Amino acid sequence: MRLIRASFGLSGRLRWRVAAVMVWFVLGGCLAKPVTAASSNPAVLSCQQLWFERNSILKSDGYCFVGKREIDAFSNEGCVIRRESDVPMSSDQRRRMALILIAERQKLCR
């Protein structure tokens, strides 16, 4: 199954770092199923996939993570924004984030 190489608006090295983390999650068995073009609808993604995509959006915009799980997966290298509510998102990112949050609530993700 082919993975989507999403840029998340990242540049150069950081884009590859996020892609490497995505591959690690898939190969490490952390995802129930890999993210594919067919599963780009948040409603069909697993809780783990939703978590990863939501945090990828935050990371791409410079958010500094607080939780150990997030820091281990994304690191805080290059982060500049301490409050999630201060993260500047494009309208597409805001729309995607809203769909992800709805899906997480419907699936009772933690």
Secondary structure as a PSIPRED ss2 file (coil, helix, strand):
# PSIPRED VFORMAT (PSIPRED V4.0)

   1 M C   1.000  0.000  0.000
   2 R C   1.000  0.000  0.000
   3 L C   1.000  0.000  0.000
   4 I C   1.000  0.000  0.000
   5 R C   1.000  0.000  0.000
   6 A C   1.000  0.000  0.000
   7 S C   1.000  0.000  0.000
   8 F C   1.000  0.000  0.000
   9 G C   1.000  0.000  0.000
  10 L C   1.000  0.000  0.000
  11 S C   1.000  0.000  0.000
  12 G H   0.000  1.000  0.000
  13 R H   0.000  1.000  0.000
  14 L H   0.000  1.000  0.000
  15 R H   0.000  1.000  0.000
  16 W H   0.000  1.000  0.000
  17 R H   0.000  1.000  0.000
  18 V H   0.000  1.000  0.000
  19 A H   0.000  1.000  0.000
  20 A H   0.000  1.000  0.000
  21 V H   0.000  1.000  0.000
  22 M H   0.000  1.000  0.000
  23 V H   0.000  1.000  0.000
  24 W H   0.000  1.000  0.000
  25 F H   0.000  1.000  0.000
  26 V H   0.000  1.000  0.000
  27 L H   0.000  1.000  0.000
  28 G C   1.000  0.000  0.000
  29 G C   1.000  0.000  0.000
  30 C C   1.000  0.000  0.000
  31 L C   1.000  0.000  0.000
  32 A C   1.000  0.000  0.000
  33 K C   1.000  0.000  0.000
  34 P C   1.000  0.000  0.000
  35 V C   1.000  0.000  0.000
  36 T C   1.000  0.000  0.000
  37 A H   0.000  1.000  0.000
  38 A H   0.000  1.000  0.000
  39 S H   0.000  1.000  0.000
  40 S C   1.000  0.000  0.000
  41 N C   1.000  0.000  0.000
  42 P H   0.000  1.000  0.000
  43 A H   0.000  1.000  0.000
  44 V H   0.000  1.000  0.000
  45 L C   1.000  0.000  0.000
  46 S C   1.000  0.000  0.000
  47 C H   0.000  1.000  0.000
  48 Q H   0.000  1.000  0.000
  49 Q H   0.000  1.000  0.000
  50 L H   0.000  1.000  0.000
  51 W H   0.000  1.000  0.000
  52 F H   0.000  1.000  0.000
  53 E H   0.000  1.000  0.000
  54 R H   0.000  1.000  0.000
  55 N H   0.000  1.000  0.000
  56 S H   0.000  1.000  0.000
  57 I H   0.000  1.000  0.000
  58 L H   0.000  1.000  0.000
  59 K H   0.000  1.000  0.000
  60 S H   0.000  1.000  0.000
  61 D C   1.000  0.000  0.000
  62 G C   1.000  0.000  0.000
  63 Y E   0.000  0.000  1.000
  64 C C   1.000  0.000  0.000
  65 F C   1.000  0.000  0.000
  66 V C   1.000  0.000  0.000
  67 G C   1.000  0.000  0.000
  68 K H   0.000  1.000  0.000
  69 R H   0.000  1.000  0.000
  70 E H   0.000  1.000  0.000
  71 I H   0.000  1.000  0.000
  72 D H   0.000  1.000  0.000
  73 A H   0.000  1.000  0.000
  74 F H   0.000  1.000  0.000
  75 S C   1.000  0.000  0.000
  76 N C   1.000  0.000  0.000
  77 E C   1.000  0.000  0.000
  78 G C   1.000  0.000  0.000
  79 C C   1.000  0.000  0.000
  80 V C   1.000  0.000  0.000
  81 I E   0.000  0.000  1.000
  82 R C   1.000  0.000  0.000
  83 R C   1.000  0.000  0.000
  84 E H   0.000  1.000  0.000
  85 S H   0.000  1.000  0.000
  86 D H   0.000  1.000  0.000
  87 V C   1.000  0.000  0.000
  88 P C   1.000  0.000  0.000
  89 M C   1.000  0.000  0.000
  90 S C   1.000  0.000  0.000
  91 S H   0.000  1.000  0.000
  92 D H   0.000  1.000  0.000
  93 Q H   0.000  1.000  0.000
  94 R H   0.000  1.000  0.000
  95 R H   0.000  1.000  0.000
  96 R H   0.000  1.000  0.000
  97 M H   0.000  1.000  0.000
  98 A H   0.000  1.000  0.000
  99 L H   0.000  1.000  0.000
 100 I H   0.000  1.000  0.000
 101 L H   0.000  1.000  0.000
 102 I H   0.000  1.000  0.000
 103 A H   0.000  1.000  0.000
 104 E H   0.000  1.000  0.000
 105 R H   0.000  1.000  0.000
 106 Q H   0.000  1.000  0.000
 107 K C   1.000  0.000  0.000
 108 L C   1.000  0.000  0.000
 109 C C   1.000  0.000  0.000
 110 R C   1.000  0.000  0.000
